[in-house]
Amino acid sequence: MKQKLLWALARRHVWSDANSTVVRMVSALSIAGVAIGVAALVILQAFMGGFTEAVATGLTAMNPPLHIYLPGGGHMDDFDLGAVQSIASEIPGITRVEGVLEKPAVVSGAPGTVSGAMVRGGNNAGLTIGMDLARELGVTAGDEIRIASTAGVEISGMGRVLVDTIVALAVDSVADFGLEEYNSSLVILPLNTARDIFRAHGELTSLGAFVEKGTDPVEASELLNSALYREYAGGGWPVYMSCIPFLAFHGNLFKALGLERAAMTIVLALITVVALLNLSSALTMIAMEHRRDIGVMRAMGLPPSGVFRISILRGFLLGGSGAVTGLAFSWISIFTINRYFPIKLDGTVYWIDVLPGVFPVTTALVVTLLTILVCLAVSTFPAFSALSRSPSEALRYE
């Protein structure tokens, strides 16, 4: 039988005005249920994925992808920097290695304003301060702040505490670092200036390595870590250095987010399961409404394969309509929320101020296709029921 005729028969069975009110209502509810299930899963993945991506982006934007350090928290120097740069130059994908000196300090701005801060010295041309810290200190670009380090504390003969490393510096820029934690506490300045403040000439707390775009930081860190171990441990050095991806410091956070995402996906997937049960009921009722038509066509020579194909097409029309509707609704919802109704968060708790929704194209297509495939599988049950009766039995009581 021609495919065009089968499509016409399936459409007639699904959308026919001859269907009872109950069948039409159940069919509409099944489409709505499938649409809600698909939309719920896609929207969940969009905002959970958007939150994880925003946090990861904020962390990696202010930190090198690879972190090199001395196990035990020891300090490095410029000699170690040169040695690591030589080793890293042989690792594919690594572009450069820079020294970092990062220590806590006390920062003051306008009269009467004092705050604790993390001062980071690195490859920075001027002094950059987080926007929340700048607001707390009452300063803007061009103003002066004073940085005091406890590394310069001395006790006089009279028992007085002397802090002689109070450095006044001009703020070159106020920046949004992406995460509230950095915006409220981070000060970035040139490495030599940081060394002067902390009286740490030649000292480095860690090294940061950068990679080319498209390079896997995990793979690059493993290669560099192995090379460092061979160079130092195999060369008889008393200490050695390790390299790990920076995001590994927050591995527990991303594992917890992944677990929460998986649990919520399972819970929301139950909506789709309920919708599929409703779809099965709708298809069964449609098959019962049109069993006389099927009986007549079987008496006229419709093969069992034709009955299966008509039943599957009915399931495709109902399930496909719901899945596509849910996909479109999820995209519209994510776009509308991002643009007109952004979800505000407490930055001190969640690190970011706005929950972004990133439409997951691949996940959305997979969810839609899997839902349609399950709908096709469910639609085979009415076909078995129709084939279990002979054409004469289907016509006898009509």
Sine and cosine of phi, psi and omega as CSV:
sin_phi,cos_phi,sin_psi,cos_psi,sin_omega,cos_omega
0.00,0.00,0.63,-0.78,-0.05,-1.00
-0.91,0.41,0.59,-0.80,-0.03,-1.00
-0.89,0.46,-0.58,0.82,-0.01,-1.00
-0.88,0.48,-0.65,0.76,0.01,-1.00
-0.92,0.39,-0.63,0.78,0.02,-1.00
-0.89,0.45,-0.67,0.75,0.05,-1.00
-0.88,0.48,-0.67,0.74,0.00,-1.00
-0.89,0.46,-0.67,0.74,0.01,-1.00
-0.91,0.42,-0.68,0.73,0.00,-1.00
-0.89,0.45,-0.68,0.73,0.02,-1.00
-0.90,0.45,-0.64,0.77,0.00,-1.00
-0.90,0.45,-0.65,0.76,0.00,-1.00
-0.92,0.39,-0.62,0.79,-0.08,-1.00
-0.98,0.20,-0.72,0.69,-0.13,-0.99
-0.97,-0.25,0.19,0.98,-0.07,-1.00
-0.90,0.43,0.65,-0.76,0.08,-1.00
-0.94,0.33,-0.24,0.97,0.01,-1.00
-0.96,0.26,-0.28,0.96,0.04,-1.00
-0.89,0.45,0.55,-0.84,0.00,-1.00
-0.94,0.35,0.28,-0.96,0.01,-1.00
-0.87,0.49,-0.62,0.79,0.01,-1.00
-0.90,0.45,-0.68,0.74,-0.01,-1.00
-0.91,0.42,-0.68,0.73,0.02,-1.00
-0.90,0.43,-0.63,0.78,0.01,-1.00
-0.92,0.39,-0.69,0.72,0.01,-1.00
-0.90,0.43,-0.62,0.79,0.04,-1.00
-0.89,0.45,-0.70,0.72,0.02,-1.00
-0.90,0.44,-0.64,0.77,0.03,-1.00
-0.92,0.39,-0.59,0.81,0.02,-1.00
-0.92,0.40,-0.65,0.76,0.06,-1.00
-0.89,0.45,-0.70,0.71,0.01,-1.00
-0.89,0.45,-0.64,0.77,0.00,-1.00
-0.90,0.44,-0.70,0.71,0.04,-1.00
-0.89,0.45,-0.67,0.75,0.01,-1.00
-0.88,0.47,-0.69,0.72,0.01,-1.00
-0.90,0.43,-0.66,0.75,0.01,-1.00
-0.89,0.47,-0.72,0.69,0.02,-1.00
-0.90,0.43,-0.71,0.70,-0.02,-1.00
-0.89,0.46,-0.65,0.76,-0.01,-1.00
-0.89,0.46,-0.69,0.72,0.00,-1.00
-0.91,0.41,-0.69,0.72,-0.04,-1.00
-0.92,0.38,-0.68,0.73,-0.01,-1.00
-0.91,0.42,-0.64,0.77,0.06,-1.00
-0.86,0.51,-0.76,0.65,-0.01,-1.00
-0.89,0.46,-0.57,0.82,-0.02,-1.00
-0.90,0.43,-0.73,0.68,-0.09,-1.00
-0.99,0.11,-0.56,0.83,0.09,-1.00
-0.93,0.38,-0.69,0.73,0.05,-1.00
-0.91,0.41,-0.62,0.79,0.03,-1.00
-0.90,0.44,-0.63,0.78,0.02,-1.00
-0.91,0.41,-0.74,0.67,0.00,-1.00
-0.88,0.48,-0.69,0.73,-0.01,-1.00
-0.91,0.41,-0.62,0.79,0.00,-1.00
-0.91,0.41,-0.67,0.74,0.01,-1.00
-0.92,0.40,-0.71,0.71,0.00,-1.00
-0.89,0.45,-0.64,0.77,0.02,-1.00
-0.91,0.42,-0.66,0.75,0.02,-1.00
-0.90,0.43,-0.61,0.79,0.01,-1.00
-0.94,0.34,-0.71,0.71,-0.05,-1.00
-0.97,0.25,-0.39,0.92,0.00,-1.00
-0.93,0.38,-0.51,0.86,-0.05,-1.00
-0.96,-0.27,0.07,1.00,-0.02,-1.00
-0.64,-0.77,0.57,-0.82,0.06,-1.00
-0.89,0.46,0.52,-0.86,-0.01,-1.00
-0.88,0.48,-0.52,0.85,-0.03,-1.00
-0.90,-0.45,0.72,-0.69,-0.02,-1.00
-0.92,-0.40,0.83,-0.56,-0.02,-1.00
-0.91,-0.42,0.78,-0.62,-0.10,-0.99
-0.51,-0.86,0.21,-0.98,0.10,-0.99
-1.00,-0.07,0.85,-0.53,0.05,-1.00
-0.83,0.55,0.70,-0.71,-0.04,-1.00
0.99,-0.14,-0.10,0.99,0.07,-1.00
0.99,0.13,0.37,0.93,0.03,-1.00
-0.96,0.29,0.21,-0.98,-0.02,-1.00
-0.99,-0.15,0.51,-0.86,0.06,-1.00
-0.94,-0.33,0.08,-1.00,0.01,-1.00
-0.66,-0.75,-0.10,-1.00,-0.05,-1.00
-0.91,0.41,-0.48,0.88,0.06,-1.00
-0.90,0.43,-0.69,0.72,0.05,-1.00
-0.88,0.47,-0.63,0.78,0.03,-1.00
-0.87,0.50,-0.72,0.69,0.01,-1.00
-0.90,0.44,-0.64,0.77,0.00,-1.00
-0.90,0.43,-0.68,0.73,0.00,-1.00
-0.93,0.37,-0.62,0.78,0.05,-1.00
-0.87,0.49,-0.64,0.77,0.03,-1.00
-0.91,0.41,-0.67,0.75,0.00,-1.00
-0.94,0.35,-0.67,0.74,-0.06,-1.00
-0.93,0.37,-0.41,0.91,0.00,-1.00
-0.90,0.44,-0.32,0.95,0.01,-1.00
-1.00,-0.07,-0.06,1.00,0.00,-1.00
-1.00,-0.06,0.86,-0.52,0.00,-1.00
-0.90,0.43,0.68,-0.74,0.05,-1.00
0.99,-0.12,-0.34,0.94,0.00,-1.00
-1.00,0.02,0.82,-0.58,-0.09,-1.00
-1.00,-0.04,-0.71,0.70,-0.03,-1.00
-0.37,-0.93,0.30,-0.95,0.05,-1.00
-0.78,-0.63,0.74,-0.67,-0.03,-1.00
-0.81,-0.59,0.47,-0.88,0.06,-1.00
-1.00,0.06,0.54,-0.84,-0.02,-1.00
-0.74,-0.67,0.71,-0.70,0.13,-0.99
-0.83,-0.56,0.92,-0.39,-0.10,-1.00
-0.75,-0.66,0.86,-0.51,-0.01,-1.00
-0.55,-0.84,0.40,-0.91,0.04,-1.00
-0.97,0.26,0.45,-0.89,0.01,-1.00
-0.43,-0.90,0.12,-0.99,0.07,-1.00
-0.94,-0.35,0.76,-0.65,-0.07,-1.00
-0.86,-0.52,0.69,-0.73,0.07,-1.00
-0.79,-0.62,0.53,-0.85,-0.02,-1.00
-0.82,-0.57,-0.95,-0.30,0.06,-1.00
-0.89,0.45,0.39,-0.92,-0.01,-1.00
-0.80,0.61,0.79,-0.61,0.03,-1.00
1.00,0.02,0.03,1.00,-0.01,-1.00
-0.94,-0.33,0.81,-0.58,0.03,-1.00
-0.64,-0.77,0.61,-0.80,0.00,-1.00
-0.45,-0.89,0.51,-0.86,0.15,-0.99
-0.98,0.21,0.54,-0.84,-0.04,-1.00
-0.50,-0.87,0.31,-0.95,0.12,-0.99
-0.96,-0.28,0.90,-0.43,-0.03,-1.00
-0.99,-0.12,0.82,-0.57,-0.03,-1.00
-0.88,-0.48,0.85,-0.52,0.08,-1.00
-0.99,-0.16,0.76,-0.65,-0.03,-1.00
-0.33,-0.95,-0.45,-0.89,-0.03,-1.00
-1.00,0.09,0.93,0.36,-0.04,-1.00
-0.82,-0.57,0.69,-0.72,-0.08,-1.00
-0.96,0.27,-0.56,0.83,-0.03,-1.00
-0.64,-0.77,-0.25,-0.97,-0.02,-1.00
-0.99,-0.12,0.83,-0.56,0.02,-1.00
-0.86,-0.52,0.71,-0.70,-0.06,-1.00
-0.82,-0.58,0.55,-0.83,0.04,-1.00
-0.91,0.41,0.53,-0.85,-0.13,-0.99
-0.92,0.38,-0.57,0.82,0.02,-1.00
-0.94,0.34,-0.62,0.78,0.06,-1.00
-0.91,0.41,-0.64,0.76,0.05,-1.00
-0.88,0.47,-0.64,0.77,0.02,-1.00
-0.91,0.41,-0.64,0.77,0.00,-1.00
-0.92,0.40,-0.59,0.80,-0.01,-1.00
-1.00,0.09,-0.19,0.98,0.00,-1.00
0.95,0.32,0.62,0.78,-0.02,-1.00
-0.81,-0.58,0.36,-0.93,0.10,-1.00
-0.73,-0.69,0.00,-1.00,0.02,-1.00
-0.86,0.51,0.76,-0.65,-0.03,-1.00
0.98,-0.18,-0.33,0.94,0.04,-1.00
-0.98,0.20,0.15,-0.99,-0.05,-1.00
-0.93,-0.37,0.67,-0.74,0.12,-0.99
-0.84,-0.54,0.35,-0.94,0.02,-1.00
-0.88,-0.47,0.74,-0.67,-0.04,-1.00
-0.90,-0.43,0.81,-0.58,0.01,-1.00
-0.89,-0.46,0.73,-0.69,-0.01,-1.00
-0.92,-0.39,0.68,-0.73,0.07,-1.00
-0.96,0.29,-0.15,0.99,0.03,-1.00
-0.92,0.38,-0.35,0.94,-0.02,-1.00
-0.98,-0.19,0.28,0.96,-0.03,-1.00
-0.96,0.28,0.72,-0.70,0.05,-1.00
-0.73,-0.69,0.46,-0.89,0.03,-1.00
-0.95,-0.31,0.86,-0.52,-0.01,-1.00
-0.97,0.24,0.14,-0.99,0.02,-1.00
-0.89,0.45,-0.38,0.92,0.03,-1.00
-1.00,0.00,0.06,1.00,0.01,-1.00
0.99,0.11,0.21,0.98,0.00,-1.00
-1.00,0.06,0.57,-0.82,0.03,-1.00
-1.00,0.05,0.84,-0.55,-0.03,-1.00
-0.92,-0.39,0.80,-0.60,0.06,-1.00
-0.88,-0.47,0.98,-0.20,-0.08,-1.00
-0.98,-0.21,0.09,1.00,0.02,-1.00
-0.96,-0.29,0.86,0.51,0.12,-0.99
-0.97,-0.23,0.92,-0.38,-0.10,-0.99
-0.93,-0.36,0.76,-0.65,0.06,-1.00
-0.99,-0.12,0.80,-0.60,-0.04,-1.00
-0.71,-0.70,0.51,-0.86,0.05,-1.00
-1.00,0.05,0.65,-0.76,0.04,-1.00
-0.99,0.16,0.88,-0.47,0.01,-1.00
-0.99,0.15,-0.58,0.81,-0.02,-1.00
-0.38,-0.93,0.47,-0.88,0.12,-0.99
-0.93,-0.38,0.82,-0.57,-0.16,-0.99
-0.81,-0.58,0.41,-0.91,0.17,-0.99
-0.99,-0.12,0.95,-0.31,-0.07,-1.00
-0.99,0.14,-0.07,1.00,0.07,-1.00
0.99,-0.16,-0.52,0.85,0.01,-1.00
-0.86,-0.51,0.62,-0.78,-0.03,-1.00
-0.88,0.48,-0.58,0.82,-0.01,-1.00
-0.86,0.50,-0.65,0.76,0.02,-1.00
-0.98,0.22,-0.64,0.77,-0.02,-1.00
-0.89,0.46,-0.48,0.88,-0.09,-1.00
-0.99,-0.12,-0.07,1.00,-0.11,-0.99
-0.55,-0.83,-0.14,0.99,-0.17,-0.99
-0.99,-0.15,0.71,-0.70,0.12,-0.99
-0.80,-0.60,0.83,-0.56,-0.02,-1.00
-0.92,-0.39,0.73,-0.68,0.00,-1.00
-0.51,-0.86,0.13,-0.99,-0.02,-1.00
-0.88,0.48,0.48,-0.87,-0.07,-1.00
-0.87,0.49,-0.71,0.71,-0.03,-1.00
-0.89,0.45,-0.59,0.81,0.05,-1.00
-0.91,0.42,-0.67,0.74,0.04,-1.00
-0.89,0.46,-0.62,0.78,0.02,-1.00
-0.91,0.42,-0.60,0.80,0.05,-1.00
-0.92,0.40,-0.66,0.75,-0.03,-1.00
-0.91,0.42,-0.68,0.73,-0.09,-1.00
-1.00,-0.07,0.10,1.00,-0.05,-1.00
0.78,0.62,0.72,0.69,-0.08,-1.00
-0.82,-0.57,0.86,0.51,-0.05,-1.00
-0.93,0.37,0.83,-0.56,-0.02,-1.00
0.99,0.12,-0.06,1.00,-0.08,-1.00
-1.00,-0.03,0.59,-0.81,0.08,-1.00
-0.71,-0.70,0.68,-0.74,0.06,-1.00
-1.00,0.06,-0.43,0.90,0.01,-1.00
-0.25,-0.97,0.10,-0.99,0.09,-1.00
-0.83,-0.56,0.54,-0.84,0.04,-1.00
-0.85,-0.53,0.76,-0.65,0.01,-1.00
-0.93,-0.37,0.64,-0.77,0.00,-1.00
-0.94,-0.34,0.49,-0.87,-0.07,-1.00
-0.84,-0.55,0.34,-0.94,0.06,-1.00
-0.94,0.35,0.42,-0.91,0.05,-1.00
-0.89,0.46,0.75,-0.66,-0.03,-1.00
1.00,-0.08,-0.16,0.99,0.02,-1.00
-0.99,0.12,0.70,-0.71,0.02,-1.00
-0.97,0.25,0.90,-0.44,-0.02,-1.00
-0.88,0.48,-0.56,0.83,-0.01,-1.00
-0.91,0.42,-0.72,0.70,0.00,-1.00
-0.91,0.41,-0.67,0.74,0.01,-1.00
-0.90,0.43,-0.62,0.78,0.01,-1.00
-0.92,0.39,-0.60,0.80,0.03,-1.00
-0.91,0.43,-0.67,0.74,0.02,-1.00
-0.91,0.42,-0.71,0.70,-0.01,-1.00
-0.93,0.37,-0.62,0.79,0.02,-1.00
-0.89,0.45,-0.67,0.75,0.04,-1.00
-0.90,0.43,-0.66,0.75,0.01,-1.00
-0.91,0.41,-0.63,0.77,0.04,-1.00
-0.91,0.42,-0.65,0.76,0.00,-1.00
-0.90,0.43,-0.69,0.73,0.02,-1.00
-0.89,0.45,-0.65,0.76,-0.05,-1.00
-0.93,0.36,-0.70,0.72,-0.11,-0.99
-1.00,0.00,-0.80,0.59,-0.02,-1.00
-0.93,0.37,-0.69,0.73,0.02,-1.00
-0.94,0.33,-0.39,0.92,0.00,-1.00
-1.00,0.01,0.05,1.00,0.05,-1.00
0.99,0.13,0.27,0.96,0.02,-1.00
-0.95,0.32,0.55,-0.83,-0.01,-1.00
-0.95,0.32,-0.40,0.92,0.03,-1.00
-0.77,-0.64,0.31,-0.95,0.04,-1.00
-0.63,-0.78,0.23,-0.97,-0.01,-1.00
-0.91,-0.41,0.46,-0.89,0.01,-1.00
-0.85,-0.53,0.44,-0.90,0.02,-1.00
-0.76,-0.65,0.78,-0.63,0.06,-1.00
-0.68,-0.74,0.41,-0.91,0.12,-0.99
-0.90,0.44,0.61,-0.79,-0.06,-1.00
-0.87,0.49,-0.61,0.79,-0.04,-1.00
-0.91,0.41,-0.24,0.97,0.05,-1.00
-0.91,0.42,-0.40,0.92,0.06,-1.00
-0.90,0.43,-0.41,0.91,-0.02,-1.00
-0.92,-0.40,0.48,0.87,-0.04,-1.00
-0.87,0.50,-0.64,0.77,0.00,-1.00
-0.90,0.44,-0.59,0.81,0.03,-1.00
-0.88,0.47,-0.74,0.67,-0.04,-1.00
-0.95,0.33,-0.50,0.86,0.10,-1.00
-0.92,0.40,-0.66,0.75,0.02,-1.00
-0.90,0.43,-0.66,0.75,0.05,-1.00
-0.89,0.45,-0.65,0.76,0.03,-1.00
-0.91,0.42,-0.64,0.77,0.03,-1.00
-0.91,0.42,-0.69,0.73,0.03,-1.00
-0.89,0.45,-0.64,0.77,0.00,-1.00
-0.90,0.43,-0.67,0.74,0.00,-1.00
-0.92,0.40,-0.68,0.74,-0.01,-1.00
-0.90,0.45,-0.70,0.72,0.00,-1.00
-0.92,0.38,-0.54,0.84,0.06,-1.00
-0.90,0.44,-0.67,0.74,0.01,-1.00
-0.90,0.44,-0.68,0.74,-0.02,-1.00
-0.90,0.43,-0.72,0.69,-0.01,-1.00
-0.95,0.33,-0.42,0.91,0.04,-1.00
-0.91,0.42,-0.40,0.92,0.05,-1.00
-0.89,0.45,-0.47,0.88,0.08,-1.00
-0.88,0.48,-0.69,0.73,0.01,-1.00
-0.91,0.41,-0.59,0.80,0.03,-1.00
-0.88,0.47,-0.71,0.70,0.04,-1.00
-0.88,0.47,-0.65,0.76,0.01,-1.00
-0.90,0.43,-0.59,0.80,0.02,-1.00
-0.93,0.36,-0.58,0.81,0.08,-1.00
-0.90,0.44,-0.65,0.76,0.06,-1.00
-0.91,0.42,-0.60,0.80,0.05,-1.00
-0.90,0.44,-0.65,0.76,0.03,-1.00
-0.88,0.48,-0.64,0.77,0.05,-1.00
-0.90,0.44,-0.68,0.74,0.00,-1.00
-0.89,0.46,-0.69,0.72,0.00,-1.00
-0.91,0.41,-0.60,0.80,0.03,-1.00
-0.91,0.42,-0.67,0.74,0.01,-1.00
-0.92,0.39,-0.61,0.79,0.05,-1.00
-0.90,0.44,-0.68,0.74,0.02,-1.00
-0.88,0.47,-0.63,0.78,0.01,-1.00
-0.93,0.37,-0.60,0.80,0.02,-1.00
-0.90,0.44,-0.52,0.85,-0.12,-0.99
-0.89,-0.46,0.45,0.89,0.01,-1.00
-0.94,0.35,-0.46,0.89,0.06,-1.00
-0.91,0.41,-0.67,0.74,0.04,-1.00
-0.87,0.50,-0.69,0.73,0.00,-1.00
-0.91,0.42,-0.64,0.77,0.02,-1.00
-0.89,0.46,-0.67,0.74,0.03,-1.00
-0.89,0.45,-0.71,0.71,-0.02,-1.00
-0.92,0.39,-0.57,0.82,0.05,-1.00
-0.93,0.37,-0.60,0.80,0.04,-1.00
-0.92,0.39,-0.45,0.89,0.02,-1.00
-1.00,0.04,0.01,1.00,0.10,-1.00
0.92,-0.40,0.17,0.98,0.03,-1.00
-0.92,0.39,0.85,-0.53,-0.02,-1.00
-0.96,0.28,0.30,-0.96,0.04,-1.00
-0.84,0.55,-0.55,0.84,0.01,-1.00
-0.90,0.44,-0.54,0.84,0.04,-1.00
-0.92,0.39,-0.62,0.79,0.05,-1.00
-0.89,0.46,-0.68,0.73,0.03,-1.00
-0.89,0.46,-0.69,0.73,-0.05,-1.00
-0.92,0.40,-0.64,0.77,0.05,-1.00
-0.89,0.45,-0.67,0.74,0.00,-1.00
-0.91,0.42,-0.66,0.75,0.01,-1.00
-0.92,0.40,-0.63,0.78,0.03,-1.00
-0.91,0.42,-0.58,0.81,0.08,-1.00
-0.89,0.46,-0.69,0.73,0.05,-1.00
-0.90,0.43,-0.58,0.81,0.02,-1.00
-0.92,0.39,-0.63,0.77,0.00,-1.00
-0.91,0.42,-0.70,0.71,0.00,-1.00
-0.96,0.30,-0.81,0.59,-0.04,-1.00
-0.91,0.41,-0.65,0.76,0.01,-1.00
-0.91,0.42,-0.63,0.78,0.04,-1.00
-0.89,0.47,-0.68,0.73,0.02,-1.00
-0.91,0.40,-0.69,0.72,-0.04,-1.00
-0.91,0.42,-0.70,0.71,0.00,-1.00
-0.92,0.40,-0.63,0.77,0.05,-1.00
-0.88,0.47,-0.68,0.73,0.03,-1.00
-0.90,0.44,-0.63,0.78,0.03,-1.00
-0.89,0.45,-0.72,0.69,0.01,-1.00
-0.91,0.42,-0.65,0.76,0.00,-1.00
-0.90,0.43,-0.64,0.77,0.00,-1.00
-0.90,0.43,-0.67,0.74,0.01,-1.00
-0.90,0.44,-0.70,0.72,0.01,-1.00
-0.90,0.44,-0.65,0.76,-0.02,-1.00
-0.91,0.43,-0.71,0.70,-0.01,-1.00
-0.89,0.45,-0.71,0.71,0.02,-1.00
-0.88,0.47,-0.70,0.72,-0.04,-1.00
-0.91,0.41,-0.69,0.72,-0.01,-1.00
-0.90,0.43,-0.71,0.70,-0.02,-1.00
-0.88,0.48,-0.62,0.79,-0.13,-0.99
-1.00,0.00,-0.64,0.77,-0.15,-0.99
-0.91,-0.40,-0.47,0.88,-0.05,-1.00
-0.75,-0.66,0.89,0.45,-0.03,-1.00
-0.88,0.47,0.61,-0.79,-0.01,-1.00
-1.00,0.06,0.91,-0.41,-0.04,-1.00
-0.99,0.12,0.63,-0.78,0.04,-1.00
-0.81,-0.58,0.35,-0.94,0.10,-0.99
-0.99,0.13,0.94,-0.33,-0.08,-1.00
-0.89,0.46,-0.45,0.89,0.01,-1.00
-0.95,0.32,-0.33,0.95,0.00,-1.00
-0.98,-0.22,-0.72,0.69,-0.13,-0.99
-0.98,-0.22,-0.02,1.00,0.04,-1.00
0.97,0.23,-0.45,0.89,0.02,-1.00
-0.86,-0.51,0.45,-0.89,-0.08,-1.00
-1.00,-0.02,-0.42,0.91,-0.04,-1.00
-0.76,-0.65,0.72,-0.69,0.03,-1.00
-0.99,0.11,0.93,-0.36,-0.03,-1.00
-1.00,0.05,0.58,-0.82,0.10,-0.99
-0.95,-0.31,0.87,-0.50,0.00,-1.00
-0.93,-0.36,0.93,-0.38,-0.07,-1.00
-0.88,0.47,0.89,-0.45,-0.04,-1.00
-0.99,0.10,1.00,-0.07,-0.13,-0.99
-0.86,0.52,-0.78,0.62,-0.05,-1.00
-0.89,0.45,-0.74,0.67,-0.01,-1.00
-0.89,0.46,-0.65,0.76,0.00,-1.00
-0.89,0.46,-0.69,0.72,0.02,-1.00
-0.91,0.41,-0.64,0.77,0.01,-1.00
-0.90,0.43,-0.71,0.70,0.02,-1.00
-0.88,0.48,-0.68,0.73,-0.01,-1.00
-0.90,0.43,-0.73,0.68,-0.03,-1.00
-0.91,0.41,-0.66,0.75,0.02,-1.00
-0.90,0.44,-0.64,0.77,0.03,-1.00
-0.89,0.45,-0.68,0.73,0.02,-1.00
-0.90,0.43,-0.65,0.76,0.01,-1.00
-0.89,0.45,-0.66,0.75,0.04,-1.00
-0.91,0.41,-0.61,0.79,0.06,-1.00
-0.88,0.48,-0.64,0.77,0.04,-1.00
-0.91,0.42,-0.63,0.78,0.02,-1.00
-0.91,0.41,-0.66,0.75,0.01,-1.00
-0.90,0.44,-0.54,0.84,-0.07,-1.00
-0.95,0.32,-0.16,0.99,0.01,-1.00
-0.97,0.22,-0.39,0.92,-0.06,-1.00
-0.90,0.44,-0.69,0.72,0.08,-1.00
-0.87,0.49,-0.50,0.87,0.02,-1.00
-0.92,0.40,-0.66,0.75,0.05,-1.00
-0.88,0.47,-0.64,0.77,0.01,-1.00
-0.91,0.42,-0.64,0.77,0.00,-1.00
-0.92,0.39,-0.60,0.80,-0.03,-1.00
-0.97,0.23,-0.30,0.96,-0.01,-1.00
-0.96,0.27,-0.24,0.97,0.02,-1.00
-0.95,-0.32,0.57,-0.82,0.04,-1.00
-0.98,0.21,0.41,-0.91,0.03,-1.00
-0.83,0.56,-0.61,0.79,-0.02,-1.00
-0.92,0.40,-0.61,0.79,0.01,-1.00
-0.93,0.37,-0.58,0.81,0.02,-1.00
-0.92,0.39,-0.51,0.86,-0.03,-1.00
-1.00,0.00,-0.37,0.93,-0.17,-0.99
-0.89,0.45,-0.66,0.76,-0.11,-0.99
-0.98,-0.19,0.24,0.97,0.01,-1.00
-0.99,-0.16,0.00,0.00,0.00,0.00
